[in-house]
């Protein structure tokens, strides 16, 4: 569109000022200028409208804007300048509301690359130098510091890499990579510093590929036309036919102009954006950001749902789910001693155990003589007792020869087991897992009641983890071990069943969110990339907010359709009356104003609570 939000605002102000000035001029003794002023302030709106129509026709789109052009131009030709400026004001007001809806909904979102590194630390001439990513080439040796985002794909050259790959794979539990192992760009170094040998330029690496996928998916998604424009061709034909018949049988072009003025689809143009803005405002009260009318319409028609696992179906954070002890030990005491020692570790699992102990209000002691083996475990002294915490192999290696782990804890897919030894004895295991969100089963049942006929789980996790999470949820299909581009294919394949909604939260979900008919991002803790690519962002960490989002979208769309149908009906009645000579162009414009008010009041019902079942 030629006119941005600023121009749309200006186009409303111009006919408003011109209309008022025209009424003031006779009071100033200048009545001869009245019609000229009204005509002059109609022309800017007419020019912009013609430009927009030409651009739309080049795209193969036919809209109701053509009727507005015909009515304004015809009114100016036959000397009905007042009718022309009133129509210009009505049309510009509708365009402004539509632009305002999009501007209001699309708040400034963090760009996808905001998380990406801009530079890297490279070994060169026996020292270290910080260089731009563009200067990194395959074969370069980089120092990846704790907390750094991996800037390019590569191989661990030395040291143990403890990587948080949740942004790429959705798996919340860090993975260990040893010397010689491949590392994906976009991963976060959750452990100690290590060296990386670059295998691909930054622009050719995994993270950059995700950026390109998002861009391609967004550009390939066909834009939806405005709701009212679906009636454009038929309504336009009926309007021209009635106007032509009136002119032909009466020989009076003013009657044809009156028909065109009454037919100006301002109530249609207004009904949709007002209902949309109302729906957006109501959704915001539920902490749901819907990015404009296209998103609301798509959300109202969803038939299939594709769900990410980590951070969507699950909480997205590993939590302590069980403390299993041996030989009658006290679980809280085992957890307290383990957490006391883990205070000395920066490892994310250690921090999770500390947080759990603190959440249980356990009094932690200060550890001493702490020795940490990165990525494996930590040992030390707590309150005079020798403690070892870490992987089972690490802990068993600290116990006397022949000591057995008599604890037979049932293995759970996706869970991490942290072993604990106290004073040379195996004391127990702390189990951590990313749990299913509470109420998920009921949520999926209610989504089916809203018309979602097919639900698919699509995740980068292993199949056993995905199957364990999906068990008992009534999910129609599980797709596991997916890369970002494979998730896009899952979304596209589901389109054969109807409009698809994708819900996710990570960087790896961004391309599939962009490819879906409506992408929904968990924005409270999700990645900026997913929020940028999505059509709907849930601003709190509650998946069940998708229910009011869909209900609000459906109600807003229904109310908008009511306005469209009512507008067409009332306009047809007015057109017939104008053709029969019962309405002048100015009277037709005023009647249209009355119809506008009725349609706006109806559209504002979308602000109300209605019934959210």
C-alpha positions in Angstrom: 0.0 0.0 0.0 1.2 3.5 -0.8 -0.2 5.0 2.4 1.4 4.1 5.7 -0.1 4.8 9.1 1.0 8.4 9.0 -0.5 9.0 5.6 -3.7 7.3 6.7 -3.9 9.6 9.6 -3.4 12.6 7.4 -6.1 11.4 5.0 -8.6 11.4 7.8 -7.6 14.9 8.9 -7.8 16.5 5.5 -11.5 15.8 4.7 -12.4 16.4 8.3 -10.8 19.9 8.1 -12.2 20.5 4.7 -15.7 19.6 5.7 -15.6 21.9 8.7 -14.0 24.7 6.7 -16.7 24.4 4.0 -19.4 25.0 6.6 -17.5 28.0 8.1 -16.9 29.8 4.8 -20.5 31.1 4.4 -20.3 32.6 7.9 -17.2 34.4 6.8 -18.9 35.8 3.7 -17.3 33.4 1.2 -20.0 31.0 0.2 -18.7 30.8 -3.4 -15.6 28.9 -2.0 -17.6 26.3 -0.2 -17.9 23.7 -3.0 -14.4 24.3 -4.1 -13.0 23.6 -0.7 -15.0 20.4 -0.3 -13.9 19.3 -3.7 -10.2 20.2 -3.1 -10.1 18.2 0.2 -11.7 15.2 -1.5 -9.0 14.9 -4.2 -6.1 13.7 -1.9 -8.2 10.8 -0.7 -9.2 10.0 -4.2 -5.6 10.0 -5.5 -4.3 7.7 -2.8 -7.3 5.4 -3.3 -6.8 5.2 -7.0 -3.1 4.3 -6.5 -4.0 1.6 -4.0 -6.6 0.1 -6.4 -4.2 0.0 -9.3 -1.6 -1.8 -7.0 -4.3 -4.3 -5.9 -5.4 -4.9 -9.5 -1.8 -5.7 -10.5 -1.8 -8.3 -7.7 -5.1 -9.8 -9.1 -7.2 -8.5 -6.2 -10.5 -6.7 -6.7 -11.9 -4.8 -3.7 -14.9 -2.7 -2.6 -12.6 0.3 -2.8 -13.6 0.7 -6.4 -17.2 1.7 -5.4 -15.7 4.4 -3.2 -13.7 5.8 -6.1 -16.7 5.7 -8.4 -18.9 7.5 -5.9 -16.4 10.3 -5.1 -15.4 10.9 -8.7 -19.0 10.9 -9.9 -20.1 13.3 -7.2 -17.3 15.7 -8.1 -18.3 15.5 -11.8 -21.9 16.3 -11.2 -21.2 19.0 -8.7 -22.1 17.2 -5.5 -19.0 18.2 -3.6 -20.5 17.9 -0.2 -21.5 14.3 -0.9 -18.0 13.7 -2.2 -16.2 15.0 0.9 -18.5 13.1 3.2 -17.7 9.9 1.3 -14.0 10.7 1.4 -14.2 11.2 5.2 -16.0 7.9 5.7 -13.6 6.0 3.5 -10.5 7.6 5.1 -11.9 6.8 8.5 -12.3 3.2 7.7 -8.8 3.0 6.3 -7.4 4.6 9.4 -9.1 2.2 11.6 -7.8 -0.7 9.6 -4.2 0.6 9.7 -4.6 1.3 13.4 -5.6 -2.3 14.0 -2.4 -3.6 12.4 -0.2 -0.9 14.1 -1.8 -1.6 17.5 -1.4 -5.3 17.2 2.1 -5.5 15.9 4.2 -4.1 18.7 7.9 -3.9 18.3 9.2 -7.5 18.5 12.8 -8.4 19.1 14.5 -9.4 15.9 15.6 -13.0 15.3 19.2 -12.1 15.2 19.2 -10.2 18.5 20.2 -13.4 20.3 22.9 -14.2 17.7 26.5 -13.2 18.5 28.1 -10.4 16.5 31.7 -11.4 17.1 33.9 -14.3 18.2 37.1 -14.8 20.1 39.7 -16.3 17.7 43.2 -17.7 18.4 45.7 -15.9 16.2 49.5 -15.6 16.5 49.8 -17.1 19.9 47.1 -14.8 21.3 43.4 -14.1 21.3 41.5 -11.5 19.2 37.9 -10.6 18.9 36.7 -10.5 15.3 33.4 -10.0 13.4 31.6 -13.1 12.4 32.1 -12.4 8.7 35.9 -12.8 9.2 35.6 -16.3 10.6 36.5 -19.1 8.1 36.6 -22.9 8.3 39.7 -24.1 10.2 39.7 -21.1 12.6 40.1 -22.1 16.3 37.7 -20.2 18.6 37.5 -19.8 22.3 33.9 -20.4 23.5 33.5 -18.8 26.9 30.9 -19.8 29.5 27.6 -18.2 28.5 28.6 -17.6 24.8 26.3 -18.5 21.9 28.1 -20.8 19.5 28.7 -18.5 16.4 29.3 -21.1 13.8 29.1 -24.9 13.3 32.2 -26.7 14.3 34.0 -29.4 16.2 35.1 -29.4 19.8 38.8 -29.1 19.6 39.7 -29.4 23.3 37.9 -29.5 26.6 34.4 -30.7 27.5 31.5 -28.8 26.0 28.3 -28.6 28.1 25.8 -27.2 25.7 22.3 -25.8 26.1 20.7 -26.7 22.8 17.1 -26.0 23.8 16.8 -23.1 21.3 17.6 -25.5 18.5 16.3 -28.9 19.5 13.8 -28.0 22.2 15.5 -30.3 24.7 15.9 -28.4 28.0 18.6 -30.6 29.5 22.2 -29.7 28.5 24.2 -32.2 26.5 27.9 -33.0 26.7 30.1 -32.9 23.7 33.7 -34.3 23.8 36.7 -33.5 21.7 35.9 -34.4 18.1 32.1 -34.0 18.5 30.1 -31.8 16.1 28.5 -28.6 17.6 25.7 -26.6 16.1 25.7 -22.9 16.0 23.0 -21.3 18.1 23.8 -23.6 21.1 24.7 -21.9 24.4 27.8 -22.8 26.4 26.3 -23.8 29.7 29.7 -25.2 31.0 33.3 -24.2 31.2 35.2 -22.6 28.3 36.3 -24.8 25.5 37.9 -24.6 22.1 36.0 -25.0 18.8 37.4 -25.6 15.3 35.1 -23.9 12.8 33.7 -26.1 10.1 31.3 -23.7 8.3 31.2 -19.9 7.9 28.6 -18.3 10.2 26.4 -17.5 7.2 26.4 -21.1 6.2 25.8 -22.5 9.7 22.7 -24.0 11.4 21.5 -20.8 13.1 21.7 -18.7 9.9 19.8 -21.5 8.1 17.0 -21.1 10.6 16.9 -17.4 9.9 16.5 -18.1 6.2 13.8 -20.7 6.8 11.8 -18.1 8.7 12.2 -15.5 6.0 11.2 -18.0 3.2 8.2 -19.3 5.1 6.9 -15.9 5.8 7.2 -14.8 2.1 5.6 -18.0 0.9 2.5 -17.7 3.0 -0.3 -16.4 0.9 -1.9 -13.2 2.3 -5.6 -13.3 3.2 -7.8 -10.6 1.6 -9.9 -8.4 3.8 -13.1 -10.1 4.9 -15.4 -7.6 3.2 -13.5 -7.9 -0.1 -14.8 -11.4 -0.6 -18.1 -9.8 -1.6 -16.5 -7.2 -3.8 -17.1 -8.5 -7.3 -20.8 -9.3 -6.8 -21.5 -6.1 -4.8 -19.6 -4.0 -7.3 -21.5 -5.5 -10.2 -24.9 -5.0 -8.5 -24.0 -1.4 -7.6 -23.0 -0.4 -11.2 -26.0 -2.2 -12.6 -28.5 -0.3 -10.3 -26.7 3.0 -11.0 -26.8 2.4 -14.7 -30.4 1.4 -14.7 -31.4 4.5 -12.7 -29.5 6.8 -15.1 -30.8 5.1 -18.2 -34.5 5.2 -17.3 -34.4 8.7 -15.8 -31.7 10.5 -17.8 -30.6 12.0 -14.5 -26.9 11.3 -13.7 -27.5 12.7 -10.1 -29.6 9.6 -9.4 -26.7 7.3 -10.5 -24.4 9.3 -8.2 -26.9 9.0 -5.3 -26.8 5.2 -5.9 -23.0 5.1 -5.8 -22.8 7.2 -2.7 -25.3 5.0 -0.8 -23.4 2.0 -2.1 -20.1 3.2 -0.8 -19.2 0.3 1.4 -18.0 2.3 4.4 -20.0 0.1 6.8 -18.3 -2.9 5.4 -14.9 -1.2 5.5 -15.6 -0.1 9.1 -17.2 -3.3 10.5 -14.2 -5.5 10.0 -11.4 -3.3 11.5 -13.6 -2.1 14.4 -14.5 -5.7 15.3 -10.8 -6.7 14.9 -9.5 -3.8 17.1 -12.2 -4.8 19.7 -11.1 -8.4 19.6 -7.4 -7.4 19.9 -8.1 -5.3 22.9 -10.1 -8.0 24.5 -7.4 -10.6 23.8 -4.8 -8.3 25.4 -6.8 -8.4 28.6 -6.1 -12.1 28.6 -2.4 -11.5 28.0 -2.7 -12.6 24.3 -1.1 -10.6 21.5 -2.9 -11.2 18.2 -1.1 -9.5 15.3 -4.0 -8.1 13.3 -7.0 -9.1 11.4 -5.4 -11.8 9.3 -4.3 -13.6 12.4 -7.8 -13.3 14.0 -9.5 -14.7 10.9 -7.0 -17.6 10.6 -7.3 -18.4 14.3 -11.1 -18.6 14.0 -10.9 -21.2 11.2 -8.3 -23.6 12.7 -8.9 -27.3 11.9 -5.5 -28.9 12.7 -3.0 -28.2 15.5 0.7 -28.9 15.5 2.3 -28.7 19.0 5.9 -28.4 20.0 6.9 -30.3 23.2 9.5 -28.5 25.2 8.2 -25.2 26.6 4.7 -25.8 25.1 3.3 -29.1 26.2 5.9 -29.2 29.0 7.2 -26.5 31.3 10.5 -26.3 29.4 12.6 -26.4 32.5 14.1 -29.5 34.1 12.7 -29.9 37.7 13.3 -32.3 40.5 10.5 -34.8 40.2 11.7 -37.4 42.7 14.4 -38.1 45.3 14.9 -41.9 45.6 17.0 -43.0 48.6 18.5 -46.3 49.8 19.0 -47.8 53.2 16.2 -45.8 54.8 17.9 -42.4 54.3 15.8 -39.2 54.6 15.0 -37.8 51.1 15.1 -34.2 52.3 18.4 -34.7 54.0 19.9 -36.3 50.9 18.6 -33.4 48.8 19.9 -30.8 51.4 23.4 -32.2 51.5 23.5 -32.5 47.7 22.2 -29.0 47.2 24.7 -27.6 49.7 27.6 -29.0 47.7 26.0 -28.0 44.4 26.1 -24.4 45.5 29.7 -24.4 44.4 28.9 -25.5 40.8 27.7 -23.3 38.0 26.2 -26.3 36.1 22.5 -25.8 35.3 21.5 -29.1 36.8 23.3 -28.2 40.0 21.5 -24.9 40.1 18.2 -26.7 39.6 18.9 -29.0 42.6 19.8 -25.9 44.7 16.6 -24.1 43.7 14.5 -27.2 44.6 16.1 -27.4 48.1 15.6 -23.7 48.7 12.0 -24.1 47.5 11.5 -26.8 50.2 12.9 -24.4 52.7 15.8 -26.7 53.5 18.8 -25.0 55.3 21.8 -25.3 53.1 25.4 -25.4 54.6 28.5 -23.9 53.2 30.7 -26.6 51.4 34.4 -26.9 51.6 37.3 -28.7 49.8 35.2 -28.7 46.6 36.6 -30.3 43.5 34.5 -30.3 40.3 35.0 -32.4 37.3 33.3 -30.4 34.5 30.3 -32.1 33.0 30.6 -35.1 35.3 30.1 -34.1 38.9 31.4 -32.5 42.1 32.7 -33.7 45.4 33.5 -32.0 48.7 32.8 -31.7 52.4 29.5 -30.5 53.9 29.2 -30.2 57.7 32.2 -32.6 58.1 30.7 -35.2 55.8 32.2 -36.3 52.5 29.7 -35.8 49.6 29.8 -36.6 45.9 27.1 -35.5 43.5 26.9 -36.1 39.7 26.5 -38.8 37.1 26.2 -42.4 38.3 29.6 -43.4 36.9 31.2 -40.4 38.5 29.7 -41.0 41.9 30.4 -44.8 41.8 34.1 -44.1 41.0 34.3 -42.2 44.3 33.1 -45.1 46.4 35.1 -48.1 47.7 35.7 -50.9 45.2 32.8 -53.3 44.9 30.2 -50.9 46.2 26.9 -51.5 44.4 24.0 -49.3 43.6 21.1 -51.2 45.1 18.6 -48.6 44.2 16.5 -49.9 41.2 14.8 -46.7 40.1 12.6 -47.1 37.1 14.0 -45.3 34.1 11.8 -42.6 32.6 12.4 -41.3 29.1 13.8 -37.8 29.1 14.7 -37.9 32.7 18.2 -37.1 34.1 19.5 -39.1 37.1 21.9 -37.4 39.6 23.5 -39.8 42.0 24.5 -38.8 45.6 27.0 -40.5 47.8 27.5 -39.6 51.5 30.5 -40.7 53.6 31.5 -43.4 51.1 28.0 -44.9 50.8 25.6 -44.7 47.9 22.7 -42.6 49.4 20.3 -42.1 46.6 19.3 -40.5 43.3 17.7 -37.2 42.4 15.5 -37.5 39.3 15.1 -34.4 37.1 12.6 -34.1 34.2 10.7 -31.7 32.1 7.2 -32.4 33.2 3.9 -32.1 31.2 2.0 -29.0 32.0 -0.9 -29.5 34.4 -4.3 -29.6 32.7 -2.9 -30.4 29.3 -5.2 -33.3 28.7 -8.3 -31.2 29.5 -7.0 -28.4 27.3 -6.6 -30.7 24.3 -10.2 -32.0 24.9 -11.6 -28.5 25.0 -9.7 -27.6 21.8 -11.4 -30.5 20.1 -14.7 -29.2 21.3 -13.8 -25.9 19.6 -13.5 -27.7 16.3 -9.8 -28.8 16.2 -10.1 -32.2 14.5 -6.4 -33.3 14.4 -3.6 -32.8 16.9 0.1 -33.6 16.1 3.1 -33.5 18.3 6.2 -32.3 16.5 9.5 -32.2 18.4 13.2 -32.4 18.1 13.4 -34.7 21.1 14.0 -38.5 20.8 11.1 -40.7 20.0 11.0 -42.4 23.4 10.7 -39.0 25.1 8.1 -37.7 22.7 6.0 -40.9 23.0 6.2 -40.8 26.8 4.9 -37.2 26.9 2.1 -37.9 24.3 0.9 -41.1 26.1 -2.7 -40.6 27.3 -3.2 -37.2 25.7 -5.2 -38.4 22.7 -2.7 -37.0 20.2 -3.3 -38.2 16.7 0.3 -38.4 15.6 3.8 -38.0 17.0 6.7 -36.7 14.9 10.0 -36.8 16.8 13.7 -36.1 16.1 12.8 -33.3 13.8 15.1 -30.5 12.5 13.5 -27.0 12.0 13.0 -27.6 8.2 11.4 -31.0 8.9 8.9 -29.3 11.3 8.0 -27.0 8.5 7.2 -30.0 6.3 5.0 -31.4 9.1 3.0 -28.2 9.2 2.7 -28.1 5.4 1.6 -31.7 5.2 -1.2 -31.1 7.8 -2.7 -28.4 5.5 -4.5 -31.1 3.6 -6.8 -31.4 6.7 -7.6 -27.7 6.8 -6.1 -24.5 8.3 -3.2 -25.4 10.6 -2.2 -23.8 13.9 1.3 -24.3 15.2 2.2 -23.6 18.8 5.9 -23.4 19.9 8.4 -21.4 21.8 12.0 -22.0 20.6 14.2 -20.7 17.8 13.8 -24.1 16.2 10.0 -23.5 16.1 10.2 -20.2 14.3 10.2 -21.5 10.7 7.2 -23.7 11.3 5.3 -20.9 13.1 5.9 -18.7 10.1 4.7 -21.5 7.7 1.5 -22.3 9.6 -1.8 -20.6 8.8 -1.6 -19.2 12.3 1.5 -19.5 14.4 1.2 -19.2 18.2 4.3 -18.5 20.3 4.7 -19.0 24.0 6.2 -15.5 24.6 6.8 -15.4 28.3 10.0 -17.5 28.2 10.1 -18.4 24.5 12.7 -17.2 22.0 12.5 -13.9 20.3 12.6 -15.6 17.0 9.4 -17.6 17.7 7.6 -14.4 18.8 8.7 -12.6 15.7 7.5 -15.3 13.4 4.2 -16.0 15.1 0.8 -14.5 14.4 -0.2 -14.8 18.0 2.0 -14.4 21.1 0.8 -15.7 24.5 2.5 -13.2 26.9 2.2 -15.4 30.0 3.5 -18.9 30.6 0.0 -20.5 30.4 -0.8 -22.7 27.4 -4.5 -22.7 28.3 -4.7 -19.1 27.1 -5.1 -20.5 23.6 -8.7 -21.3 24.5 -9.8 -17.7 25.0 -7.6 -16.7 22.0 -9.6 -19.0 19.7 -13.0 -18.0 21.3 -12.2 -14.3 21.0 -11.1 -14.8 17.4 -14.3 -16.7 16.5 -16.6 -14.2 18.1 -14.8 -11.2 16.5 -15.0 -12.9 13.1 -18.7 -13.6 13.6 -19.4 -10.0 14.6 -17.4 -8.7 11.7 -19.5 -11.0 9.3 -22.6 -9.6 10.9 -21.5 -6.1 10.1 -20.6 -7.1 6.5 -24.0 -8.7 5.9 -25.9 -5.9 7.6 -24.0 -3.3 5.7 -24.7 -5.0 2.3 -28.4 -5.4 3.2 -28.8 -1.8 4.3 -26.8 -0.5 1.4 -29.0 -2.4 -1.1 -32.1 -0.9 0.4 -30.6 2.6 0.2 -29.5 2.0 -3.4 -33.0 1.1 -4.5 -34.4 4.1 -2.7 -31.8 6.4 -4.4 -32.5 4.8 -7.8 -36.2 5.6 -7.4 -35.4 9.2 -6.5 -36.2 9.2 -2.8 -32.6 10.1 -1.8 -30.2 12.8 -3.0 -26.5 12.2 -3.0 -26.1 14.2 0.2 -29.0 12.4 1.9 -27.5 9.1 0.8 -24.2 10.1 2.3 -25.9 11.0 5.6 -27.8 7.7 5.6 -24.6 6.0 5.1 -23.2 7.8 8.2 -26.2 6.5 10.2 -25.5 2.9 8.9 -21.8 3.5 9.9 -22.8 4.3 13.5 -25.0 1.2 13.7 -22.3 -1.0 12.3 -19.6 0.4 14.6 -21.8 -0.1 17.7 -22.4 -3.7 16.6 -18.7 -4.2 16.0 -17.9 -2.9 19.4 -19.7 -5.9 20.9 -16.5 -7.7 20.3 -15.1 -5.9 23.3 -17.7 -7.5 25.6 -17.2 -10.7 27.5 -19.7 -12.8 25.5 -19.6 -16.4 26.5 -16.3 -18.1 26.7 -17.0 -21.8 27.0 
